[in-house]
């Protein structure tokens, strides 16, 4: 339907409200966007009409999945250390997780 702002809205004729797809109300669209959205939504509606009823779900699939195995967090020692700014900058430039990578480099160092 054409809005007073000369933009288009997709109208849900069953609910008598503007159509919503995901978390977006389908209003303020160009004519091409509105037609495309109508085509998609009507296709979904038509597909749902022809889906055959499913078979009952086996009991094994109704049970919740087992809890994941939680590994203990390795013990760490909190330490304050002074490093040259260039060293810290190189690790920080790698991105998130730079402290863990610094730990790995120190662990693998041949001392």
N, CA, C and O atoms as a Tinker XYZ file with bonds, in Angstrom:
   444  protein
     1  N      0.839000   -1.162000    0.000000    73     2
     2  CA     0.000000    0.000000    0.000000    64     1     3
     3  C      0.889000    1.232000    0.000000    63     2     4     5
     4  O      1.944000    1.241000    0.635000    81     3
     5  N      0.469000    2.267000   -0.709000    73     3     6
     6  CA     1.218000    3.506000   -0.807000    64     5     7
     7  C      0.906000    4.365000    0.403000    63     6     8     9
     8  O     -0.256000    4.618000    0.720000    81     7
     9  N      1.973000    4.815000    1.082000    73     7    10
    10  CA     1.809000    5.667000    2.257000    64     9    11
    11  C      1.685000    7.123000    1.812000    63    10    12    13
    12  O      2.035000    7.451000    0.678000    81    11
    13  N      1.192000    8.000000    2.687000    73    11    14
    14  CA     1.088000    9.428000    2.332000    64    13    15
    15  C      2.442000   10.071000    2.023000    63    14    16    17
    16  O      2.497000   11.121000    1.382000    81    15
    17  N      3.528000    9.449000    2.473000    73    15    18
    18  CA     4.878000    9.987000    2.230000    64    17    19
    19  C      5.434000    9.549000    0.879000    63    18    20    21
    20  O      6.614000    9.766000    0.600000    81    19
    21  N      4.604000    8.937000    0.037000    73    19    22
    22  CA     5.005000    8.388000   -1.260000    64    21    23
    23  C      5.990000    7.236000   -1.139000    63    22    24    25
    24  O      6.696000    6.917000   -2.096000    81    23
    25  N      6.042000    6.607000    0.042000    73    23    26
    26  CA     6.802000    5.378000    0.231000    64    25    27
    27  C      5.794000    4.248000    0.394000    63    26    28    29
    28  O      4.599000    4.499000    0.549000    81    27
    29  N      6.261000    3.028000    0.360000    73    27    30
    30  CA     5.372000    1.877000    0.366000    64    29    31
    31  C      5.468000    1.108000    1.675000    63    30    32    33
    32  O      6.513000    1.098000    2.325000    81    31
    33  N      4.380000    0.470000    2.052000    73    31    34
    34  CA     4.323000   -0.417000    3.212000    64    33    35
    35  C      3.713000   -1.732000    2.764000    63    34    36    37
    36  O      2.852000   -1.755000    1.885000    81    35
    37  N      4.153000   -2.814000    3.360000    73    35    38
    38  CA     3.567000   -4.128000    3.095000    64    37    39
    39  C      2.509000   -4.350000    4.168000    63    38    40    41
    40  O      2.804000   -4.243000    5.359000    81    39
    41  N      1.291000   -4.654000    3.762000    73    39    42
    42  CA     0.161000   -4.769000    4.669000    64    41    43
    43  C     -0.208000   -6.230000    4.858000    63    42    44    45
    44  O     -0.366000   -6.961000    3.880000    81    43
    45  N     -0.347000   -6.666000    6.112000    73    43    46
    46  CA    -0.776000   -8.025000    6.439000    64    45    47
    47  C     -2.297000   -8.020000    6.478000    63    46    48    49
    48  O     -2.903000   -7.510000    7.420000    81    47
    49  N     -2.908000   -8.594000    5.444000    73    47    50
    50  CA    -4.373000   -8.546000    5.351000    64    49    51
    51  C     -5.057000   -9.478000    6.345000    63    50    52    53
    52  O     -6.253000   -9.326000    6.596000    81    51
    53  N     -4.339000  -10.430000    6.912000    73    51    54
    54  CA    -4.926000  -11.312000    7.924000    64    53    55
    55  C     -4.971000  -10.587000    9.268000    63    54    56    57
    56  O     -5.999000  -10.589000    9.944000    81    55
    57  N     -3.854000   -9.968000    9.652000    73    55    58
    58  CA    -3.757000   -9.264000   10.931000    64    57    59
    59  C     -4.285000   -7.835000   10.860000    63    58    60    61
    60  O     -4.549000   -7.216000   11.891000    81    59
    61  N     -4.438000   -7.310000    9.638000    73    59    62
    62  CA    -4.843000   -5.914000    9.428000    64    61    63
    63  C     -3.870000   -4.931000   10.074000    63    62    64    65
    64  O     -4.275000   -3.951000   10.701000    81    63
    65  N     -2.576000   -5.214000    9.907000    73    63    66
    66  CA    -1.514000   -4.354000   10.411000    64    65    67
    67  C     -0.384000   -4.347000    9.391000    63    66    68    69
    68  O     -0.358000   -5.194000    8.498000    81    67
    69  N      0.562000   -3.395000    9.508000    73    67    70
    70  CA     1.738000   -3.478000    8.631000    64    69    71
    71  C      2.488000   -4.784000    8.894000    63    70    72    73
    72  O      2.610000   -5.222000   10.039000    81    71
    73  N      2.980000   -5.389000    7.839000    73    71    74
    74  CA     3.688000   -6.664000    7.972000    64    73    75
    75  C      5.028000   -6.435000    8.667000    63    74    76    77
    76  O      5.650000   -5.381000    8.538000    81    75
    77  N      5.446000   -7.452000    9.402000    73    75    78
    78  CA     6.725000   -7.428000   10.100000    64    77    79
    79  C      7.516000   -8.648000    9.650000    63    78    80    81
    80  O      6.979000   -9.752000    9.561000    81    79
    81  N      8.798000   -8.435000    9.366000    73    79    82
    82  CA     9.681000   -9.540000    8.986000    64    81    83
    83  C     10.887000   -9.470000    9.893000    63    82    84    85
    84  O     11.643000   -8.499000    9.853000    81    83
    85  N     11.078000  -10.498000   10.718000    73    83    86
    86  CA    12.132000  -10.454000   11.729000    64    85    87
    87  C     11.769000   -9.397000   12.748000    63    86    88    89
    88  O     10.722000   -9.486000   13.390000    81    87
    89  N     12.619000   -8.399000   12.905000    73    87    90
    90  CA    12.318000   -7.315000   13.840000    64    89    91
    91  C     12.051000   -6.006000   13.110000    63    90    92    93
    92  O     12.073000   -4.938000   13.721000    81    91
    93  N     11.797000   -6.081000   11.803000    73    91    94
    94  CA    11.601000   -4.874000   11.003000    64    93    95
    95  C     10.173000   -4.776000   10.488000    63    94    96    97
    96  O      9.660000   -5.699000    9.856000    81    95
    97  N      9.538000   -3.636000   10.770000    73    95    98
    98  CA     8.226000   -3.375000   10.200000    64    97    99
    99  C      8.451000   -2.977000    8.746000    63    98   100   101
   100  O      9.294000   -2.128000    8.458000    81    99
   101  N      7.714000   -3.576000    7.845000    73    99   102
   102  CA     7.930000   -3.354000    6.423000    64   101   103
   103  C      7.150000   -2.119000    5.979000    63   102   104   105
   104  O      6.092000   -2.223000    5.358000    81   103
   105  N      7.691000   -0.956000    6.309000    73   103   106
   106  CA     7.109000    0.325000    5.936000    64   105   107
   107  C      8.239000    1.258000    5.538000    63   106   108   109
   108  O      9.392000    1.049000    5.914000    81   107
   109  N      7.898000    2.296000    4.770000    73   107   110
   110  CA     8.911000    3.239000    4.321000    64   109   111
   111  C      9.820000    2.650000    3.261000    63   110   112   113
   112  O     11.006000    2.973000    3.206000    81   111
   113  N      9.269000    1.787000    2.419000    73   111   114
   114  CA    10.065000    1.090000    1.401000    64   113   115
   115  C      9.847000    1.706000    0.029000    63   114   116   117
   116  O      8.853000    2.395000   -0.203000    81   115
   117  N     10.780000    1.453000   -0.875000    73   115   118
   118  CA    10.549000    1.802000   -2.275000    64   117   119
   119  C      9.548000    0.793000   -2.830000    63   118   120   121
   120  O      9.301000   -0.246000   -2.217000    81   119
   121  N      8.982000    1.098000   -3.976000    73   119   122
   122  CA     8.000000    0.184000   -4.559000    64   121   123
   123  C      8.635000   -1.173000   -4.866000    63   122   124   125
   124  O      8.007000   -2.212000   -4.657000    81   123
   125  N      9.861000   -1.169000   -5.353000    73   123   126
   126  CA    10.547000   -2.425000   -5.684000    64   125   127
   127  C     10.798000   -3.251000   -4.419000    63   126   128   129
   128  O     10.627000   -4.469000   -4.429000    81   127
   129  N     11.206000   -2.585000   -3.327000    73   127   130
   130  CA    11.432000   -3.305000   -2.066000    64   129   131
   131  C     10.128000   -3.901000   -1.540000    63   130   132   133
   132  O     10.102000   -5.042000   -1.079000    81   131
   133  N      9.060000   -3.133000   -1.611000    73   131   134
   134  CA     7.761000   -3.612000   -1.125000    64   133   135
   135  C      7.283000   -4.809000   -1.940000    63   134   136   137
   136  O      6.799000   -5.789000   -1.375000    81   135
   137  N      7.414000   -4.735000   -3.257000    73   135   138
   138  CA     6.997000   -5.860000   -4.104000    64   137   139
   139  C      7.837000   -7.099000   -3.820000    63   138   140   141
   140  O      7.310000   -8.211000   -3.776000    81   139
   141  N      9.133000   -6.912000   -3.629000    73   139   142
   142  CA    10.018000   -8.032000   -3.319000    64   141   143
   143  C      9.649000   -8.657000   -1.976000    63   142   144   145
   144  O      9.600000   -9.881000   -1.854000    81   143
   145  N      9.386000   -7.814000   -0.958000    73   143   146
   146  CA     8.997000   -8.322000    0.358000    64   145   147
   147  C      7.682000   -9.080000    0.279000    63   146   148   149
   148  O      7.536000  -10.131000    0.904000    81   147
   149  N      6.706000   -8.554000   -0.494000    73   147   150
   150  CA     5.424000   -9.251000   -0.671000    64   149   151
   151  C      5.633000  -10.626000   -1.292000    63   150   152   153
   152  O      5.029000  -11.612000   -0.870000    81   151
   153  N      6.485000  -10.673000   -2.283000    73   151   154
   154  CA     6.753000  -11.943000   -2.966000    64   153   155
   155  C      7.342000  -12.969000   -1.996000    63   154   156   157
   156  O      6.931000  -14.129000   -1.981000    81   155
   157  N      8.302000  -12.531000   -1.190000    73   155   158
   158  CA     8.931000  -13.434000   -0.225000    64   157   159
   159  C      7.922000  -13.901000    0.822000    63   158   160   161
   160  O      7.813000  -15.098000    1.088000    81   159
   161  N      7.184000  -12.960000    1.417000    73   159   162
   162  CA     6.223000  -13.321000    2.463000    64   161   163
   163  C      5.102000  -14.200000    1.927000    63   162   164   165
   164  O      4.694000  -15.149000    2.596000    81   163
   165  N      4.600000  -13.905000    0.745000    73   163   166
   166  CA     3.558000  -14.750000    0.158000    64   165   167
   167  C      4.095000  -16.140000   -0.156000    63   166   168   169
   168  O      3.375000  -17.132000   -0.030000    81   167
   169  N      5.371000  -16.213000   -0.568000    73   167   170
   170  CA     5.986000  -17.513000   -0.818000    64   169   171
   171  C      6.098000  -18.333000    0.454000    63   170   172   173
   172  O      5.840000  -19.537000    0.446000    81   171
   173  N      6.485000  -17.682000    1.555000    73   171   174
   174  CA     6.567000  -18.372000    2.845000    64   173   175
   175  C      5.190000  -18.865000    3.257000    63   174   176   177
   176  O      5.040000  -20.006000    3.692000    81   175
   177  N      4.180000  -18.003000    3.120000    73   175   178
   178  CA     2.809000  -18.380000    3.493000    64   177   179
   179  C      2.330000  -19.567000    2.654000    63   178   180   181
   180  O      1.736000  -20.506000    3.184000    81   179
   181  N      2.587000  -19.523000    1.365000    73   179   182
   182  CA     2.149000  -20.611000    0.476000    64   181   183
   183  C      2.872000  -21.914000    0.815000    63   182   184   185
   184  O      2.270000  -22.987000    0.785000    81   183
   185  N      4.157000  -21.820000    1.134000    73   183   186
   186  CA     4.941000  -23.011000    1.489000    64   185   187
   187  C      4.388000  -23.648000    2.762000    63   186   188   189
   188  O      4.267000  -24.870000    2.842000    81   187
   189  N      4.054000  -22.833000    3.746000    73   187   190
   190  CA     3.524000  -23.364000    5.006000    64   189   191
   191  C      2.191000  -24.062000    4.822000    63   190   192   193
   192  O      1.876000  -25.002000    5.551000    81   191
   193  N      1.410000  -23.616000    3.863000    73   191   194
   194  CA     0.100000  -24.241000    3.622000    64   193   195
   195  C      0.239000  -25.670000    3.122000    63   194   196   197
   196  O     -0.648000  -26.494000    3.347000    81   195
   197  N      1.349000  -25.973000    2.443000    73   195   198
   198  CA     1.487000  -27.287000    1.813000    64   197   199
   199  C      2.441000  -28.221000    2.546000    63   198   200   201
   200  O      2.728000  -29.313000    2.056000    81   199
   201  N      2.929000  -27.819000    3.691000    73   199   202
   202  CA     3.818000  -28.703000    4.453000    64   201   203
   203  C      3.001000  -29.844000    5.039000    63   202   204   205
   204  O      1.957000  -29.626000    5.654000    81   203
   205  N      3.488000  -31.062000    4.842000    73   203   206
   206  CA     2.798000  -32.223000    5.405000    64   205   207
   207  C      3.041000  -32.291000    6.904000    63   206   208   209
   208  O      4.090000  -31.862000    7.385000    81   207
   209  N      2.082000  -32.824000    7.642000    73   207   210
   210  CA     2.313000  -32.976000    9.089000    64   209   211
   211  C      3.528000  -33.857000    9.328000    63   210   212   213
   212  O      3.762000  -34.819000    8.596000    81   211
   213  N      4.283000  -33.530000   10.336000    73   211   214
   214  CA     5.483000  -34.306000   10.629000    64   213   215
   215  C      5.136000  -35.530000   11.455000    63   214   216   217
   216  O      4.099000  -35.596000   12.117000    81   215
   217  N      6.040000  -36.497000   11.393000    73   215   218
   218  CA     5.883000  -37.687000   12.227000    64   217   219
   219  C      6.197000  -37.327000   13.671000    63   218   220   221
   220  O      6.884000  -36.339000   13.928000    81   219
   221  N      5.700000  -38.121000   14.615000    73   219   222
   222  CA     6.027000  -37.840000   16.017000    64   221   223
   223  C      7.538000  -37.892000   16.239000    63   222   224   225
   224  O      8.244000  -38.690000   15.622000    81   223
   225  N      8.010000  -37.041000   17.113000    73   223   226
   226  CA     9.431000  -36.983000   17.417000    64   225   227
   227  C      9.774000  -38.148000   18.336000    63   226   228   229
   228  O      9.113000  -38.341000   19.356000    81   227
   229  N     10.814000  -38.941000   17.986000    73   227   230
   230  CA    11.194000  -40.060000   18.852000    64   229   231
   231  C     11.566000  -39.573000   20.252000    63   230   232   233
   232  O     12.074000  -38.464000   20.416000    81   231
   233  N     11.314000  -40.394000   21.240000    73   231   234
   234  CA    11.566000  -40.042000   22.642000    64   233   235
   235  C     13.020000  -39.643000   22.880000    63   234   236   237
   236  O     13.297000  -38.755000   23.687000    81   235
   237  N     13.947000  -40.292000   22.182000    73   235   238
   238  CA    15.368000  -39.998000   22.382000    64   237   239
   239  C     15.694000  -38.539000   22.059000    63   238   240   241
   240  O     16.605000  -37.956000   22.647000    81   239
   241  N     14.945000  -37.952000   21.120000    73   239   242
   242  CA    15.204000  -36.570000   20.738000    64   241   243
   243  C     14.473000  -35.573000   21.635000    63   242   244   245
   244  O     14.750000  -34.375000   21.567000    81   243
   245  N     13.560000  -36.032000   22.460000    73   243   246
   246  CA    12.818000  -35.135000   23.345000    64   245   247
   247  C     13.602000  -34.799000   24.605000    63   246   248   249
   248  O     13.318000  -33.798000   25.263000    81   247
   249  N     14.586000  -35.626000   24.946000    73   247   250
   250  CA    15.374000  -35.397000   26.153000    64   249   251
   251  C     16.328000  -34.238000   25.912000    63   250   252   253
   252  O     16.824000  -34.068000   24.798000    81   251
   253  N     16.594000  -33.434000   26.945000    73   251   254
   254  CA    17.562000  -32.350000   26.760000    64   253   255
   255  C     18.959000  -32.930000   26.541000    63   254   256   257
   256  O     19.269000  -34.002000   27.061000    81   255
   257  N     19.798000  -32.236000   25.782000    73   255   258
   258  CA    21.145000  -32.748000   25.547000    64   257   259
   259  C     21.926000  -32.764000   26.858000    63   258   260   261
   260  O     21.636000  -31.981000   27.764000    81   259
   261  N     22.906000  -33.644000   26.962000    73   259   262
   262  CA    23.704000  -33.695000   28.193000    64   261   263
   263  C     24.486000  -32.396000   28.380000    63   262   264   265
   264  O     24.801000  -31.693000   27.420000    81   263
   265  N     24.782000  -32.105000   29.623000    73   263   266
   266  CA    25.568000  -30.910000   29.940000    64   265   267
   267  C     26.967000  -31.056000   29.346000    63   266   268   269
   268  O     27.544000  -32.142000   29.390000    81   267
   269  N     27.519000  -29.970000   28.787000    73   267   270
   270  CA    28.872000  -30.063000   28.248000    64   269   271
   271  C     29.881000  -30.284000   29.366000    63   270   272   273
   272  O     29.696000  -29.836000   30.498000    81   271
   273  N     30.953000  -30.986000   29.016000    73   271   274
   274  CA    32.012000  -31.249000   29.986000    64   273   275
   275  C     32.776000  -29.944000   30.190000    63   274   276   277
   276  O     33.271000  -29.348000   29.234000    81   275
   277  N     32.865000  -29.517000   31.422000    73   275   278
   278  CA    33.563000  -28.267000   31.735000    64   277   279
   279  C     34.965000  -28.599000   32.252000    63   278   280   281
   280  O     35.125000  -29.285000   33.262000    81   279
   281  N     35.955000  -28.106000   31.552000    73   279   282
   282  CA    37.329000  -28.315000   31.978000    64   281   283
   283  C     37.685000  -27.281000   33.032000    63   282   284   285
   284  O     37.254000  -26.131000   32.948000    81   283
   285  N     38.463000  -27.682000   34.016000    73   283   286
   286  CA    38.857000  -26.700000   35.030000    64   285   287
   287  C     39.768000  -25.641000   34.417000    63   286   288   289
   288  O     40.611000  -25.932000   33.569000    81   287
   289  N     39.576000  -24.422000   34.865000    73   287   290
   290  CA    40.410000  -23.327000   34.391000    64   289   291
   291  C     41.791000  -23.474000   35.004000    63   290   292   293
   292  O     41.915000  -23.632000   36.219000    81   291
   293  N     42.842000  -23.423000   34.171000    73   291   294
   294  CA    44.179000  -23.571000   34.736000    64   293   295
   295  C     44.462000  -22.445000   35.725000    63   294   296   297
   296  O     44.038000  -21.305000   35.532000    81   295
   297  N     45.169000  -22.779000   36.759000    73   295   298
   298  CA    45.495000  -21.794000   37.782000    64   297   299
   299  C     46.500000  -20.801000   37.211000    63   298   300   301
   300  O     47.438000  -21.168000   36.503000    81   299
   301  N     46.281000  -19.561000   37.532000    73   299   302
   302  CA    47.170000  -18.506000   37.066000    64   301   303
   303  C     47.728000  -17.755000   38.268000    63   302   304   305
   304  O     47.131000  -17.753000   39.345000    81   303
   305  N     48.867000  -17.125000   38.076000    73   303   306
   306  CA    49.481000  -16.299000   39.110000    64   305   307
   307  C     49.382000  -14.854000   38.645000    63   306   308   309
   308  O     49.894000  -14.504000   37.581000    81   307
   309  N     48.727000  -14.019000   39.438000    73   307   310
   310  CA    48.636000  -12.602000   39.107000    64   309   311
   311  C     49.975000  -11.959000   39.433000    63   310   312   313
   312  O     50.524000  -12.126000   40.522000    81   311
   313  N     50.485000  -11.216000   38.451000    73   311   314
   314  CA    51.825000  -10.663000   38.565000    64   313   315
   315  C     51.833000   -9.290000   37.916000    63   314   316   317
   316  O     51.253000   -9.102000   36.846000    81   315
   317  N     52.478000   -8.345000   38.548000    73   315   318
   318  CA    52.655000   -7.035000   37.935000    64   317   319
   319  C     54.059000   -6.990000   37.377000    63   318   320   321
   320  O     55.032000   -7.251000   38.085000    81   319
   321  N     54.160000   -6.652000   36.086000    73   319   322
   322  CA    55.450000   -6.645000   35.418000    64   321   323
   323  C     55.534000   -5.394000   34.550000    63   322   324   325
   324  O     54.526000   -4.942000   34.005000    81   323
   325  N     56.717000   -4.845000   34.424000    73   323   326
   326  CA    56.939000   -3.671000   33.573000    64   325   327
   327  C     57.603000   -4.126000   32.290000    63   326   328   329
   328  O     58.656000   -4.762000   32.318000    81   327
   329  N     56.981000   -3.798000   31.159000    73   327   330
   330  CA    57.530000   -4.158000   29.847000    64   329   331
   331  C     57.707000   -2.896000   29.028000    63   330   332   333
   332  O     57.087000   -1.869000   29.305000    81   331
   333  N     58.557000   -2.980000   28.020000    73   331   334
   334  CA    58.748000   -1.841000   27.126000    64   333   335
   335  C     57.473000   -1.620000   26.322000    63   334   336   337
   336  O     56.818000   -2.584000   25.926000    81   335
   337  N     57.114000   -0.368000   26.076000    73   335   338
   338  CA    55.875000   -0.071000   25.347000    64   337   339
   339  C     55.812000   -0.731000   23.972000    63   338   340   341
   340  O     54.733000   -1.120000   23.527000    81   339
   341  N     56.953000   -0.862000   23.291000    73   339   342
   342  CA    56.953000   -1.470000   21.961000    64   341   343
   343  C     56.531000   -2.941000   22.024000    63   342   344   345
   344  O     55.828000   -3.434000   21.141000    81   343
   345  N     56.971000   -3.635000   23.084000    73   343   346
   346  CA    56.628000   -5.051000   23.238000    64   345   347
   347  C     55.116000   -5.191000   23.428000    63   346   348   349
   348  O     54.471000   -6.006000   22.768000    81   347
   349  N     54.562000   -4.389000   24.335000    73   347   350
   350  CA    53.121000   -4.446000   24.596000    64   349   351
   351  C     52.343000   -4.051000   23.342000    63   350   352   353
   352  O     51.332000   -4.673000   23.020000    81   351
   353  N     52.810000   -3.016000   22.632000    73   351   354
   354  CA    52.121000   -2.555000   21.426000    64   353   355
   355  C     52.075000   -3.637000   20.358000    63   354   356   357
   356  O     51.065000   -3.780000   19.669000    81   355
   357  N     53.157000   -4.404000   20.208000    73   355   358
   358  CA    53.171000   -5.480000   19.203000    64   357   359
   359  C     52.133000   -6.547000   19.520000    63   358   360   361
   360  O     51.442000   -7.028000   18.621000    81   359
   361  N     52.018000   -6.921000   20.795000    73   359   362
   362  CA    51.025000   -7.933000   21.162000    64   361   363
   363  C     49.611000   -7.381000   21.044000    63   362   364   365
   364  O     48.712000   -8.077000   20.572000    81   363
   365  N     49.408000   -6.137000   21.468000    73   363   366
   366  CA    48.076000   -5.548000   21.391000    64   365   367
   367  C     47.623000   -5.365000   19.947000    63   366   368   369
   368  O     46.424000   -5.412000   19.671000    81   367
   369  N     48.556000   -5.156000   19.024000    73   367   370
   370  CA    48.219000   -4.979000   17.612000    64   369   371
   371  C     47.647000   -6.254000   17.004000    63   370   372   373
   372  O     46.944000   -6.197000   15.995000    81   371
   373  N     47.937000   -7.388000   17.601000    73   371   374
   374  CA    47.425000   -8.670000   17.103000    64   373   375
   375  C     45.917000   -8.749000   17.294000    63   374   376   377
   376  O     45.227000   -9.423000   16.529000    81   375
   377  N     45.400000   -8.061000   18.318000    73   375   378
   378  CA    43.962000   -8.046000   18.551000    64   377   379
   379  C     43.596000   -8.697000   19.866000    63   378   380   381
   380  O     44.458000   -8.986000   20.696000    81   379
   381  N     42.278000   -8.930000   20.050000    73   379   382
   382  CA    41.810000   -9.530000   21.303000    64   381   383
   383  C     42.511000  -10.854000   21.588000    63   382   384   385
   384  O     42.812000  -11.619000   20.672000    81   383
   385  N     42.763000  -11.109000   22.848000    73   383   386
   386  CA    43.457000  -12.330000   23.240000    64   385   387
   387  C     44.962000  -12.158000   23.274000    63   386   388   389
   388  O     45.703000  -13.136000   23.370000    81   387
   389  N     45.415000  -10.913000   23.197000    73   387   390
   390  CA    46.857000  -10.679000   23.130000    64   389   391
   391  C     47.568000  -11.127000   24.395000    63   390   392   393
   392  O     48.723000  -11.546000   24.326000    81   391
   393  N     46.910000  -11.053000   25.553000    73   391   394
   394  CA    47.566000  -11.469000   26.787000    64   393   395
   395  C     47.812000  -12.981000   26.800000    63   394   396   397
   396  O     48.856000  -13.447000   27.257000    81   395
   397  N     46.843000  -13.732000   26.296000    73   395   398
   398  CA    47.012000  -15.185000   26.225000    64   397   399
   399  C     48.140000  -15.542000   25.265000    63   398   400   401
   400  O     48.923000  -16.454000   25.530000    81   399
   401  N     48.220000  -14.806000   24.131000    73   399   402
   402  CA    49.312000  -15.081000   23.194000    64   401   403
   403  C     50.662000  -14.716000   23.806000    63   402   404   405
   404  O     51.652000  -15.410000   23.576000    81   403
   405  N     50.711000  -13.641000   24.576000    73   403   406
   406  CA    51.952000  -13.272000   25.256000    64   405   407
   407  C     52.338000  -14.375000   26.232000    63   406   408   409
   408  O     53.512000  -14.725000   26.346000    81   407
   409  N     51.357000  -14.920000   26.934000    73   407   410
   410  CA    51.604000  -16.020000   27.860000    64   409   411
   411  C     52.180000  -17.222000   27.114000    63   410   412   413
   412  O     53.125000  -17.851000   27.589000    81   411
   413  N     51.615000  -17.544000   25.948000    73   411   414
   414  CA    52.094000  -18.685000   25.155000    64   413   415
   415  C     53.536000  -18.479000   24.698000    63   414   416   417
   416  O     54.344000  -19.407000   24.734000    81   415
   417  N     53.856000  -17.252000   24.267000    73   415   418
   418  CA    55.230000  -16.962000   23.819000    64   417   419
   419  C     56.196000  -17.147000   24.975000    63   418   420   421
   420  O     57.253000  -17.756000   24.810000    81   419
   421  N     55.845000  -16.629000   26.143000    73   419   422
   422  CA    56.721000  -16.777000   27.311000    64   421   423
   423  C     56.841000  -18.240000   27.740000    63   422   424   425
   424  O     57.915000  -18.682000   28.149000    81   423
   425  N     55.751000  -18.986000   27.648000    73   423   426
   426  CA    55.775000  -20.405000   28.029000    64   425   427
   427  C     56.680000  -21.204000   27.106000    63   426   428   429
   428  O     57.368000  -22.120000   27.555000    81   427
   429  N     56.686000  -20.863000   25.805000    73   427   430
   430  CA    57.490000  -21.595000   24.826000    64   429   431
   431  C     58.934000  -21.105000   24.726000    63   430   432   433
   432  O     59.740000  -21.697000   24.009000    81   431
   433  N     59.265000  -20.029000   25.438000    73   431   434
   434  CA    60.614000  -19.471000   25.346000    64   433   435
   435  C     61.638000  -20.455000   25.905000    63   434   436   437
   436  O     61.405000  -21.112000   26.920000    81   435
   437  N     62.758000  -20.537000   25.230000    73   435   438
   438  CA    63.863000  -21.401000   25.661000    64   437   439
   439  C     64.717000  -20.618000   26.642000    63   438   440   441
   440  O     65.541000  -19.804000   26.225000    81   439
   441  N     64.540000  -20.843000   27.927000    73   439   442
   442  CA    65.275000  -20.118000   28.959000    64   441   443
   443  C     66.353000  -20.974000   29.576000    63   442   444
   444  O     67.070000  -20.517000   30.466000    81   443
